[in-house]
């Protein structure tokens, strides 16, 4: 079994936690997590691919074990996250990397790709959106908040950090919920319930709207750079539904697409399907020929 290491680096004055495993000289795979979790979501994937790859899985500020500065003094934005991830990768000497992007990881990763398109060796997309077709009914109350930034619309999103919603994200669309470890939502909820964290998440819900105007630039990156791409999508996801997967083929017609019969966190109950697909893809696209 590969050995995992748990590190903290200081980037632009912020303590960033990250998991790291695999041979330092091997191709790098950057794992970018979603909401409401952290690099914890990759705890089972990392040892499965770190036999052949150098794996880096950071936590964003306000998530997991990274610092969570007060939201009144720290910009919780996707642009800021991308800058911090860029700084971390610079410290670690990662000059090229494949990216696994999920949920929030998609706009963070795609912003990173716009900064350094030449560094992206491959993409693995799991329920990460880059097309307006993928923002369906679930997003309506969030779009209302984008529109006016009002306190009323901000307060209306409190349900998104409630325990029942956290559990929903892991269990909805899953055929056999006995395959989902309840430690997932207990772990995430404990972090969401930290003092001040609700405001961090509400700031991020608002800033997610800043990603949508960048969708054409993300799509241009796909078309122009044509990174090898694997799409492994939980097709029963109500947050980032299957409608968001198909449009990738407009710009990445050679992408490999696998619609998985599960919900939002596909790695939790479908690792037996996902991991072989991911490892095989990396072996074909990143391994020396």
Helices and strands as residue ranges (DSSP letters): E 4-11, E 14-21, E 28-32, G 39-42, H 43-49, E 54-58, H 78-92, E 97-102, H 104-115, G 117-119, E 120-126, G 132-134, G 137-139, H 140-148, H 151-155, G 156-161, H 163-171, G 177-179, H 183-192, H 197-207, H 209-212, H 215-225, E 228-234, H 243-246, H 248-251, E 256-260, H 266-269, H 271-286
